[in-house]
Amino acid sequence: MSLEQKVELQEGFFGEFGGSFVPPALQNVLNDLAEQFNRYKEDEEFIAEYKHYLKEFVGRENPLTYASNLTDKLGGAKIYLKREDLNHTGAHKINNVIGQILLAKRMGATRIIAETGAGQHGVATATACALFGIPCTIYMGKLDTERQALNVFRMELLGAKVVAVNKGQGRLKDAVDEALNDLVENYENTFYLMGSVVGPHPFPTMVKHFQAIISEESKRQILEKEGKLPTAVIACVGGGSNAIGAFAHYIDEQSVRLIGVEPAEAPSLTQGVPAVIHGFKCLTLLDEEGKPQPTYSIAAGLDYPGVGPEHSHLKVSDRAEYVTVTGAETLAAFQELSQSEGIIPALESAHAIAHALKLAPTLSKEDILIVNLSGRGDKDVEQVFEMLSEQK
């Protein structure tokens, strides 16, 4: 790595994207967080404890499942599913939460805050806080609390305080706003456990570090099963944590296509422009006044007008491809995977499945697709039931 690359990494930039555009008081907090993260990520005791909880509490490593029925039905590339849905709490979010809460403990935090969209990060955070006996407050857009009422109950059952944010659209962006405001006011005793690869440095780098376990495992697993790397890795993208985790160990493998799938209703990467949001620069959907554009997706976890800065860089550098699927295509994919493989995916993950359904038939039987199944669909069944009922 060149000196220039090291400097960029230290400052939290991925090409032109990333950085930290925050008030001085918050910058001091983030500088300390970056220093402690860089210290402990190389600490043998910290690494051993992290791996212990991933195995004994989260249940890793999780399988790379060959979707044989779906593969046969589509008649093209082999489809493998990286089963993050089998993690404790039902999604990839717990990978990052365990890492960050172990860091928070070492930093002496007595209170945890977090934001959540679909509720999976909130549930994972509440779970870890219960395990380690640390009080937590979860900010969630009011609309999302209504769409994901079951996850709100789970968080409260686990002992968390859930704050419904009624400002703006009452969605994920607004929850992040309130969580950052809380951190500014209470930084002396509070640790903000960021759920995605967004926000000012060091959050994107830190979250990627803990989510990279996804591709570390899948790369080893596909080589064991097939003796070669996949043709492509596919993952849904909102803020981008599951996707960057699924991509991480393939970024330097130029033969592997990296494909991120966005909601057509919130296409930050495919239609966004460079702008600063929530203290960092990324591709962002802006309205005519230059403000973050209102977004909507049937998957609450993808409902965000920006995206992680590394995804923005992968997009403009042409290392990764980003595509969109509609809500209707996602709903069809949700049903297809359920009926073909007996696996009910999260609506977020169903976006990735939807693109795989289109891509696989265009490839040969020698090609291999790995689809990151970022979460399970238990949380979405009632919502899907209502949507399907409305179609009748």
FITORLO-307817 format. One record per residue: x, y, z of N, C-alpha, C in turn; residue in one letter. Coordinates in steps of 0.05 Angstrom, whole numbers, padded with zeros to 5 digits, always signed. Each point is the difference from the previous one (the first is absolute). Layout:
REM FITORLO-307817
XYZXYZXYZA
...
END
This chain:
REM FITORLO-307817
+00017-00024+00000-00017+00024+00000+00018+00025+00000M
-00007+00019-00017+00016+00024-00002-00006+00019+00024S
+00018+00019+00004-00004+00019+00022-00026+00015-00005L
-00005+00008-00025-00024+00015-00006-00025-00017+00007E
+00000-00026-00006-00023-00017+00006-00003-00002+00030Q
+00022-00001+00015-00002-00002+00029-00012+00025+00012K
+00008+00023-00011-00011+00026+00010-00030+00001-00006V
-00008-00008-00024-00028+00000-00007-00016-00018+00019E
+00011-00024+00006-00014-00018+00017-00002+00011+00029L
+00021+00013+00009+00000+00012+00027-00021+00022+00002Q
-00003+00015-00022-00019+00022+00000-00029-00010-00007E
-00002-00025-00006-00026-00011-00006-00012+00006-00027G
+00018+00004-00020-00010+00005-00027+00003-00025-00017F
-00019-00003-00018+00001-00021-00021-00002+00016-00026F
+00023+00006-00012+00000+00019-00022-00009+00027+00010G
-00021+00011-00013-00010+00026+00009-00021-00002+00022E
-00008-00024+00006-00023-00004+00018+00009-00007+00029F
-00018+00007+00019+00006-00006+00028+00006+00025+00015G
+00021-00002+00017+00008+00023+00016-00017+00004+00025G
+00004+00023+00013-00014+00006+00024-00007+00030+00001S
-00025+00007-00004-00008+00028-00002-00020+00004+00024F
+00012+00004+00023-00015+00002+00025+00010+00023+00017V
-00016+00008+00021+00009+00021+00018+00025-00009+00015P
+00017+00020+00009+00025-00007+00014-00003-00018+00024P
-00021+00004+00016-00004-00017+00023-00004-00029-00007A
-00016-00005-00021-00005-00027-00009+00025-00011-00014L
+00016+00017-00013+00024-00009-00013+00020-00012+00020Q
+00002+00013+00023+00017-00011+00021-00008-00027+00009N
-00027-00005+00002-00010-00026+00008+00007-00021-00022V
-00003+00008-00025+00005-00018-00022+00030-00006-00003L
+00017+00020+00006+00029-00005+00000+00008-00021+00020N
-00012+00002+00024+00006-00019+00021-00011-00028-00008D
-00024-00001-00012-00011-00025-00009+00018-00013-00020L
+00010+00016-00019+00018-00011-00021+00026-00011+00012A
+00010+00015+00019+00025-00008+00013-00004-00027+00015E
-00022-00002+00015-00005-00025+00015-00006-00023-00018Q
-00015+00005-00021-00006-00022-00020+00026-00010-00012F
+00017+00018-00009+00025-00008-00013+00018-00016+00020N
-00002+00007+00025+00015-00014+00021-00010-00028+00004R
-00027-00002+00005-00011-00026+00008-00004-00019-00023Y
-00003+00009-00024-00005-00019-00022+00024-00018-00005K
+00024+00009+00010+00024-00016-00003+00007-00015+00027E
-00016+00005+00020+00006-00012+00027-00009-00029+00001D
+00018-00018+00007-00005-00028-00001-00023-00008+00019E
-00001+00012+00024-00021-00006+00019-00027+00009-00011E
-00001+00024-00012-00025+00010-00011-00009-00019-00023F
+00018-00007-00018-00007-00018-00022-00010-00026+00010I
+00013-00012+00020-00009-00025+00011-00028+00001+00012A
-00005+00022+00014-00026+00004+00013-00022+00003-00022E
+00007+00016-00021-00019+00003-00022-00007-00026-00013Y
+00020-00016-00006-00004-00026-00013-00016-00019+00019K
+00005+00002+00026-00014-00017+00019-00030+00006-00002H
-00008+00025+00001-00028+00007-00001-00013-00006-00027Y
+00015+00003-00022-00010-00007-00026-00007-00029-00001L
+00016-00017+00012-00005-00029-00001-00021-00008+00021K
+00003+00008+00025-00016-00010+00021-00027+00015+00004E
-00002+00024-00010-00024+00016+00004-00015+00004-00027F
+00015+00009-00020-00012+00005-00026-00006-00025-00015V
+00018-00020+00003-00003-00026-00014+00015-00003-00026G
+00021+00016-00003+00017-00002-00024+00019-00023+00003R
+00011-00012-00024-00006+00011-00026-00026-00010-00010E
-00014+00015-00017-00025-00009-00011+00005-00012-00028N
-00020-00015-00009+00005-00015-00025+00000+00017-00026P
+00012-00011-00020-00003+00010-00028-00017-00021-00013L
-00025+00005-00003-00020-00020-00008-00004+00000-00031T
+00003-00023-00012-00005-00003-00029-00031+00000-00004Y
-00010+00019-00015-00029+00001-00006-00005-00017-00024A
-00002-00026+00003-00001-00018-00022-00027+00002-00015S
-00022+00003+00014-00026+00001-00013-00002+00026-00017N
+00009+00022+00011-00001+00025-00015+00019-00001-00024L
+00024-00012+00004+00019-00002-00022-00012-00017-00023T
-00011-00023+00007-00012-00017-00020-00023+00014-00015D
-00016+00014+00015-00023+00014-00011+00008+00022-00020K
+00021+00014+00006+00009+00023-00017+00017-00010-00023L
+00014-00022+00004+00015-00012-00022+00025+00014-00009G
+00012+00015+00019+00025+00014-00007+00021-00004+00021G
+00010+00022+00011+00022-00001+00019-00009-00014+00026A
+00020-00012+00013-00005-00011+00027-00004+00023+00020K
-00020-00003+00017-00006+00021+00020+00006-00011+00028I
+00017+00014+00014+00006-00006+00028-00010+00024+00017Y
-00009-00007+00024-00011+00020+00019+00018+00001+00024L
+00012+00023+00006+00014+00004+00025-00020+00006+00022K
-00002-00018+00020-00023-00001+00017+00003+00017+00025R
+00001+00026-00004+00000+00019+00023-00027-00001+00015E
-00021-00011-00013-00026-00002+00013+00001-00020+00023D
+00020-00017+00001+00002-00020+00021+00015+00010+00025L
+00011+00024-00001+00012+00012+00024-00020+00004+00022N
+00009+00000+00025-00017+00008+00022-00010+00028-00005H
-00025+00005+00004-00015+00025-00005-00009+00002-00030T
+00009-00018-00017-00012-00003-00026+00011+00017-00023G
+00024+00012+00004+00011+00016-00022+00030+00004+00004A
+00013+00012-00020+00029+00006+00002+00007+00021+00021H
-00019+00015+00009+00005+00023+00017+00016-00007+00026K
-00005-00024+00010+00012-00008+00025+00031-00003-00002I
+00010-00005-00024+00030-00002-00004+00013+00026+00009N
-00010+00022-00009+00011+00026+00006-00006+00009+00029N
-00024-00007+00009-00008+00008+00028+00018-00012+00020V
+00007-00026-00003+00018-00013+00020+00027+00014+00000I
+00011+00005-00023+00026+00014-00001-00001+00027+00013G
-00020+00016-00006-00001+00027+00011-00006+00001+00030Q
-00017-00019+00009-00006+00001+00029+00024-00009+00017I
+00017-00017-00012+00025-00008+00014+00018+00024+00001L
+00000+00016-00021+00016+00025-00001-00011+00020+00020L
-00027+00003+00001-00013+00019+00019+00007-00007+00029A
+00001-00026+00006+00007-00009+00027+00028+00010+00007K
+00019-00004-00018+00027+00008+00005+00004+00030+00001R
-00018+00015-00012+00001+00029+00001-00015+00012+00024M
-00012-00018+00017-00013+00009+00024-00028+00012-00004G
-00013-00005-00022-00027+00011-00005-00020-00013+00020A
-00018+00017+00010-00020-00010+00018-00028+00002-00012T
-00001+00008-00025-00026+00002-00015+00005-00004-00029R
-00018-00014-00013+00002-00006-00029-00024+00013-00014I
+00005+00013-00023-00022+00009-00017+00004-00012-00028I
-00022-00002-00015+00002-00010-00027-00024+00010-00016A
+00002-00002-00027-00022+00006-00017-00009-00026-00013E
-00024-00002-00010-00008-00024-00014-00023+00007-00020T
+00000-00015-00022-00021+00004-00020-00020-00023+00001G
+00009-00024-00010-00018-00023+00001-00002-00012+00028A
+00018+00009+00018-00001-00009+00028+00021-00022+00006G
+00013-00011-00021+00018-00022+00005+00025+00010+00015Q
+00010+00023-00007+00023+00011+00015-00008+00007+00028H
-00024+00010+00003-00010+00007+00027-00003-00025+00017G
-00011-00021-00011-00002-00025+00015+00027-00011+00007V
+00019+00000-00019+00027-00010+00006+00013+00016+00022A
-00003+00027-00001+00012+00017+00020-00013-00005+00027T
-00026-00002+00001-00014-00005+00025+00008-00027+00012A
+00004-00020-00018+00009-00026+00008+00028+00001+00014T
+00018+00013-00014+00027+00002+00011+00001+00016+00026A
-00016+00021+00001-00001+00016+00025-00011-00016+00023C
-00020-00017-00005-00010-00018+00021+00022-00019+00009A
+00014-00011-00020+00022-00019+00007+00021+00012+00018L
+00007+00025-00006+00022+00013+00014-00009+00020+00022F
-00026+00002+00004-00011+00016+00021+00005+00030-00003G
-00003+00010-00024+00003+00028-00005-00026+00012-00010I
-00010+00022+00012-00025+00012-00009+00002+00010-00028P
-00022-00002-00016+00001+00010-00027-00026+00014-00008C
+00004+00020-00018-00023+00014-00012+00002-00003-00030T
-00022-00008-00013-00001-00005-00029-00018+00021-00013I
+00011+00015-00019-00016+00019-00015-00010-00013-00026Y
-00026+00003-00004-00013-00012-00023-00022+00018-00011M
-00001+00004-00026-00020+00017-00012-00028-00010+00007G
-00019+00019+00005-00026-00008+00009-00014-00018-00021K
+00003+00006-00026-00012-00017-00020+00011-00028+00002L
+00027-00002+00004+00012-00027+00002-00009-00015+00025D
-00005+00015+00022-00010-00014+00024-00027-00013-00005T
-00015+00013-00018-00027-00011-00007+00003-00024-00020E
+00019+00003-00019+00004-00022-00019+00013-00024+00013R
+00016+00005+00020+00016-00022+00013-00007-00001+00030Q
-00026-00001+00006-00009+00000+00028+00011-00024+00016A
+00003-00023-00013+00010-00023+00014+00029+00004+00009L
+00016+00012-00017+00028+00006+00008+00001+00020+00022N
-00018+00020+00000-00002+00019+00023-00005-00015+00026V
-00019-00019-00001-00006-00016+00024+00024-00016+00008F
+00015-00012-00019+00024-00015+00007+00020+00017+00014R
+00005+00024-00010+00019+00018+00012-00008+00007+00029M
-00025+00006+00004-00010+00007+00026+00001-00024+00019E
-00006-00024-00011+00001-00024+00016+00029-00005+00010L
+00019+00007-00017+00029-00003+00007+00010+00022+00019L
-00018+00019+00006+00008+00021+00020+00007+00027-00012G
-00001+00003-00026+00007+00025-00013-00022+00021+00002A
+00007+00025+00000-00019+00022-00003-00001+00007-00030K
-00024-00002-00012-00003+00006-00028-00013+00028-00003V
+00014+00018-00014-00010+00027-00004-00011+00002-00029V
-00025+00005-00003-00012+00003-00027+00004+00029-00009A
+00014+00003-00022+00008+00027-00010-00022+00009-00019V
-00013+00022+00007-00023+00010-00016+00008+00023-00018N
+00025+00007+00000+00009+00023-00017+00004-00010-00029K
+00001+00019-00019+00004-00007-00028-00020-00019-00010G
+00010-00022-00013-00018-00021-00010-00006-00021+00022Q
+00015+00001+00022-00003-00020+00020+00011-00027-00009G
+00024+00002-00014+00013-00024-00011+00029-00001+00009R
+00016-00017-00013+00027-00005+00009+00017+00025+00002L
-00001+00017-00021+00016+00024+00000-00005+00017+00025K
-00025+00002+00008-00008+00016+00023+00009-00013+00026D
+00001-00027+00001+00010-00014+00023+00030+00005+00004A
+00015+00001-00022+00029+00006+00001+00004+00028+00010V
-00016+00019-00010+00002+00028+00009-00002+00001+00031D
-00020-00013+00011-00005+00002+00029+00022-00014+00015E
+00010-00023-00010+00021-00014+00014+00026+00017+00001A
+00006+00014-00022+00023+00017-00001-00003+00024+00019L
-00024+00011+00002-00006+00021+00019+00004-00009+00029N
-00009-00024+00005+00004-00012+00027+00030-00003+00006D
+00015-00009-00019+00029-00004+00005+00014+00027+00006L
-00008+00021-00015+00012+00026+00005-00005+00009+00029V
-00025-00005+00010-00008+00009+00026+00011-00018+00023E
+00005-00025-00006+00007-00019+00021+00026-00016-00005N
+00018+00012-00015+00024-00015-00009+00018-00010+00023Y
-00002+00013+00023+00018-00007+00022-00004-00028+00010E
-00025-00010-00001-00005-00027+00010-00014-00019-00020N
-00004+00010-00025-00016-00014-00019+00016-00010-00024T
-00005-00024-00009+00012-00012-00023-00021-00003-00022F
+00004+00012-00023-00019-00003-00022+00008-00025-00016Y
-00017-00020+00001+00005-00025-00013-00013+00001-00028L
+00015+00011-00019-00010+00004-00027-00005-00027-00014M
-00022-00002-00014-00008-00025-00012+00008-00005-00028G
+00008+00021-00015+00008-00004-00028+00026+00015-00006S
+00009-00003-00025+00026+00011-00008-00005+00029-00010V
-00014+00015+00017-00006+00028-00006+00010+00017+00023V
-00004+00026-00002+00009+00018+00022+00029+00009-00004G
+00009+00018+00018+00027+00010-00002+00020-00022+00009P
+00025+00003-00010+00021-00017+00008+00003+00000+00031H
+00003-00024+00014+00009-00025-00012-00023-00021-00004P
-00025+00009+00001-00022-00019-00001+00000-00018-00025F
+00003+00010-00024+00000-00018-00024+00022-00021+00001P
+00024+00009+00008+00023-00019+00002-00004-00020+00021T
-00011+00008+00023-00004-00017+00023-00021-00021-00006M
-00023+00008-00011-00021-00019-00006+00009-00020-00021V
+00014+00010-00020+00010-00019-00021+00018-00021+00013K
+00017+00009+00018+00019-00019+00013-00015-00023+00013H
-00021+00006+00014-00015-00021+00014-00018-00016-00019F
-00010+00012-00021-00017-00015-00019+00016-00016-00020Q
+00026+00005-00003+00016-00015-00019+00002-00029+00006A
-00009-00009+00023-00002-00028+00007-00017-00015-00021I
-00020+00014-00012-00018-00013-00019+00016-00010-00024I
+00016+00017-00012+00015-00008-00024+00024-00016+00007S
+00011+00003+00024+00022-00017+00008-00009-00029+00000E
-00024-00005+00011-00010-00027+00000-00009-00009-00027E
-00015+00016-00015-00011-00009-00026+00022-00006-00020S
+00022+00015+00001+00022-00005-00018+00013-00027+00005K
+00004-00006+00026+00012-00025+00007-00020-00023-00007R
-00026+00004+00006-00020-00020-00005-00004-00007-00029Q
+00000+00021-00018-00004-00006-00028+00024-00014-00012I
+00024+00007+00009+00024-00014-00010-00001-00030+00009L
-00010-00005+00024-00003-00028+00009-00021-00015-00016E
-00022+00013-00007-00022-00013-00013+00004-00002-00031K
+00011+00021-00012+00002+00001-00029+00028+00001-00011E
+00019+00005+00018+00028+00001-00009+00007+00025-00017G
-00018+00020+00001+00005+00025-00015-00016+00022+00012K
+00007+00025-00007-00015+00023+00010-00026+00003-00015L
-00019+00014+00012-00026+00004-00014+00003+00019-00024P
-00019-00002-00018-00002+00019-00022-00008+00028+00011T
-00019+00000+00019-00010+00025+00011-00009-00004+00028A
+00002+00021+00016-00012+00001+00027-00022+00022-00001V
-00023-00007+00009-00023+00018-00001-00011+00006+00028I
-00005+00025+00006-00011+00007+00026-00018+00025-00003A
-00020+00002+00017-00016+00024+00000+00015+00023+00013C
-00007+00025-00007+00013+00024+00010-00020+00021+00009V
+00003+00007+00025-00014+00024+00011+00022+00019+00009G
+00007-00002+00025+00024+00013+00009+00025-00015-00010G
-00003-00027-00001+00021-00016-00013+00016-00018+00017G
-00008-00006+00025+00018-00016+00018+00001-00029-00009S
-00023-00013-00007+00002-00028-00007+00015-00003-00027N
-00004+00019-00018+00013-00001-00026+00030+00003+00003A
+00009+00020+00015+00029+00004+00002+00013-00024+00015I
-00015-00012+00018+00010-00025+00013+00002-00023-00019G
-00020-00002-00018+00000-00021-00020+00021+00004-00021A
+00007+00025-00006+00019+00007-00021+00029+00000+00010F
+00004+00005+00025+00027+00009+00011+00023-00018-00010A
-00002-00026+00003+00023-00017-00007+00001-00007-00030H
-00018+00012-00016+00001-00004-00029+00008+00025-00014Y
+00002+00023+00014+00005+00025-00014+00026-00001-00017I
+00020-00013+00011+00025-00003-00015+00000-00022-00020D
-00021-00016-00001-00002-00022-00020-00015+00011-00024E
+00015+00010-00019-00012+00014-00023-00018-00017-00017Q
+00003-00027+00002-00017-00018-00016-00028-00002+00011S
-00004+00008+00025-00026-00003+00013-00016+00026-00003V
-00024-00003-00012-00018+00024-00002-00013+00005+00027R
-00001+00025+00007-00013+00008+00025-00025+00015-00008L
-00023-00010+00008-00026+00012-00009-00017+00008+00025I
-00004+00026+00003-00018+00009+00021-00027+00006-00012G
-00021-00006+00015-00028+00002-00010-00015+00020+00018V
-00009+00022-00012-00015+00020+00015-00030-00001-00007E
-00016+00011+00018-00029+00003-00007-00002+00021-00023P
-00016-00005-00019-00005+00020-00021-00011+00026+00011A
-00012-00003+00024-00013+00024+00013+00020+00016+00017E
+00025-00010+00003+00020+00014+00016+00028-00005-00012A
+00004+00008-00025+00024-00008-00015+00024+00020+00004P
+00011+00001+00024+00021+00019+00006+00024-00004-00018S
+00008-00025-00005+00024-00005-00016-00004+00003-00029L
-00024-00006-00010-00005+00001-00029-00009+00027-00009T
-00011+00017+00019-00009+00026-00008+00010+00023+00017Q
+00015-00006+00022+00009+00020+00018+00023+00017-00010G
+00005+00022+00013+00022+00018-00006+00017+00004+00025V
+00026+00007-00003+00017+00004+00024-00011+00022+00018P
-00003-00006+00025-00010+00020+00019+00007-00009+00028A
-00001+00019+00019+00005-00007+00028-00026-00005+00015V
-00002-00022+00013-00024-00007+00016+00010-00014+00025I
-00011+00007+00023+00007-00012+00025+00030-00001+00005H
+00013+00022-00008+00028+00003+00007+00020-00014-00018G
-00009-00010-00023+00019-00013-00019-00010+00005-00028F
+00018-00003-00019-00006+00004-00028-00005-00026-00014K
-00022-00001-00015-00007-00024-00015-00019+00007-00023C
-00007-00019-00016-00020+00004-00021-00027+00002+00014L
-00014+00021-00005-00025+00006+00015-00022+00009-00018T
-00024-00008+00006-00024+00010-00014-00008+00027+00011L
+00000+00020-00017-00006+00027+00009-00026+00010-00015L
-00015+00017+00014-00023+00012-00012+00009+00026-00015D
-00020+00015-00010+00006+00024-00015+00014+00022+00017E
-00004-00001+00026+00013+00019+00018+00027-00009+00010E
+00009-00023-00010+00026-00010+00009+00000-00015+00027G
-00024-00007+00009-00003-00014+00026-00004-00030-00006K
+00007-00017+00020-00005-00029-00004-00029-00005-00008P
-00003-00016-00021-00026-00005-00012-00016-00020+00016Q
-00026+00004+00003-00016-00021+00014+00002-00026-00016P
+00002-00022+00014+00002-00027-00013-00021-00018+00012T
-00006-00021-00015-00018-00021+00010+00008-00027-00012Y
+00001-00020+00017+00004-00027-00010-00018-00019+00017S
-00009-00021-00012-00016-00019+00016+00018-00013+00021I
+00027+00002-00003+00018-00011+00020+00011+00024+00016A
-00008+00002+00025+00007+00023+00017+00030+00003+00002A
+00015-00022+00000+00029+00001+00003+00015+00012-00024G
-00014+00004-00022+00013+00011-00024-00010+00029-00006L
-00015+00010+00018-00014+00026-00004+00018+00023+00009D
+00020+00007-00015+00020+00020+00008+00009+00015-00025Y
+00001+00027+00001+00007+00016-00024+00030+00001-00007P
+00017-00011+00018+00029-00001-00005+00009-00029+00000G
+00026-00004+00001+00012-00027+00000+00028+00001+00010V
+00011-00022+00008+00028+00000+00011+00020+00012-00020G
+00020+00014+00010+00019+00013-00017+00017-00020-00017P
+00005-00023+00011+00016-00019-00016-00016-00011-00023E
-00026-00003+00003-00017-00008-00022+00000+00022-00021H
-00001+00025+00009+00001+00022-00019+00026-00001-00017S
+00022-00006+00014+00025-00002-00014+00001-00024-00019H
-00010-00023+00009-00001-00023-00017-00017+00005-00025L
-00021+00016+00003-00017+00007-00022+00015+00017-00021K
+00012+00023+00009+00012+00018-00019+00026-00011-00012V
+00012-00019+00015+00025-00012-00011-00006-00024-00017S
-00025-00007-00003-00009-00023-00016+00009-00027+00010D
+00008-00001+00026+00007-00026+00011-00025-00017+00006R
-00021+00013+00007-00025-00014+00006-00023+00011-00018A
-00019-00017-00004-00024+00007-00016-00023+00004+00020E
-00017+00019-00006-00024+00005+00017-00024+00002-00018Y
-00020-00016+00007-00025-00002-00015-00024+00004+00018V
-00023+00003-00012-00024+00003+00016-00020-00022-00007T
-00017-00006+00020-00024-00016-00005-00024+00013+00013V
-00023-00005-00010-00024+00013+00010-00011-00015+00024T
-00019+00013+00013-00014-00013+00022-00015-00025-00008G
-00012+00002-00024-00015-00024-00011+00019-00023-00005A
+00024+00006-00012+00019-00022-00005+00010-00012+00027E
+00004+00017+00019+00009-00009+00027-00020-00018+00013T
-00026+00008-00002-00021-00016+00012-00002-00027-00013L
+00004-00001-00026-00001-00025-00015+00024-00018+00008A
+00023+00013+00004+00024-00016+00008-00003-00010+00028A
-00012+00015+00018-00006-00009+00027-00016-00026+00000F
-00020-00001-00018-00017-00024-00002+00015-00022-00014Q
+00016+00006-00020+00014-00020-00015+00019-00016+00017E
+00017+00015+00016+00019-00014+00016-00014-00017+00022L
-00021+00011+00011-00015-00014+00020-00011-00027-00010S
-00011+00001-00025-00013-00023-00011+00020-00020-00013Q
+00022+00011-00010+00020-00018-00014+00020-00013+00019S
+00007+00015+00021+00021-00010+00018-00008-00003+00029E
-00024+00008+00007-00009-00002+00028+00015+00020+00017G
+00008+00022-00011+00014+00021+00015-00015+00026-00004I
-00010+00012+00021-00014+00026-00002+00020+00022+00005I
+00006+00016-00020+00020+00021+00003-00011+00026+00010P
+00017+00016+00012-00009+00028+00007-00006+00014-00027A
-00018+00020+00002-00006+00015-00024+00025+00014-00011L
+00018+00008+00018+00026+00012-00009+00015-00020-00018E
+00004-00024+00011+00014-00021-00014-00014-00008-00026S
-00026+00001+00000-00015-00008-00024+00006+00018-00024A
+00010+00024+00005+00010+00017-00022+00023-00014-00015H
+00019-00011+00016+00022-00014-00012-00009-00025-00015A
-00019-00014+00012-00011-00024-00013-00013+00008-00026I
-00015+00022+00000-00014+00008-00024+00019+00004-00024A
+00023+00012+00006+00020+00004-00022+00012-00026-00008H
+00006-00018+00019+00011-00026-00007-00019-00016-00018A
-00026+00003+00005-00020-00014-00017+00002+00009-00029L
+00007+00025-00004+00003+00011-00027+00028-00007-00012K
+00020+00001+00016+00028-00004-00010+00006-00029-00005L
-00007-00018+00018+00008-00028-00002-00006-00013-00027A
-00024+00004-00012-00007-00013-00025+00017+00010-00024P
+00013+00023+00003+00016+00011-00022+00029-00010+00001T
+00006-00015+00021+00028-00011+00003+00000-00030-00005L
+00024-00011-00002+00003-00029-00006-00001-00016+00026S
-00003-00026-00003-00001-00017+00024+00027-00002+00014K
+00021+00010-00013+00026+00001+00012+00004+00024+00019E
-00018+00019-00003+00002+00025+00016-00012-00005+00028D
+00009+00016+00019-00008-00002+00028-00008+00027+00010I
-00023+00002+00012-00009+00024+00014-00002-00005+00030L
+00012+00018+00016-00005+00000+00028-00018+00023+00007I
-00023-00006+00011-00019+00021+00009+00001+00002+00030V
+00005+00024+00010+00001+00003+00029-00028+00002+00011N
-00009-00020+00014-00026-00001+00012+00002+00014+00027L
-00002+00027+00000+00007+00016+00023-00017-00004+00024S
-00025-00009-00004-00018-00004+00023-00024-00017-00006G
-00013-00009+00020-00024-00017-00004-00025+00017+00001R
-00021-00011-00011-00024+00016-00005-00022-00001+00021G
+00006-00011+00023-00021-00002+00021-00012+00028+00005D
+00018+00020+00001-00009+00027+00006-00019+00012-00021K
+00001-00012-00024-00014+00012-00023-00026-00015-00008D
-00005-00023+00013-00022-00017-00009-00027+00014+00002V
-00004+00015+00022-00026+00014+00002-00003+00021-00021E
+00022+00015-00005-00001+00021-00020-00005-00012-00028Q
+00014-00022-00006-00004-00013-00026-00029-00011-00003V
-00010-00011+00022-00027-00010+00000-00020+00023-00007F
+00004+00023+00011-00017+00023-00005+00003+00009-00029E
+00025+00001-00010+00004+00009-00028-00012-00020-00020M
+00003-00025+00005-00012-00020-00018-00030+00000+00001L
-00011+00005+00024-00029+00001+00004-00012+00023-00017S
+00015+00023+00000-00009+00023-00015+00000-00005-00030E
+00017-00019-00009+00001-00006-00029-00023-00017-00010Q
-00013-00013+00019-00022-00018-00007-00025+00014-00007K
END
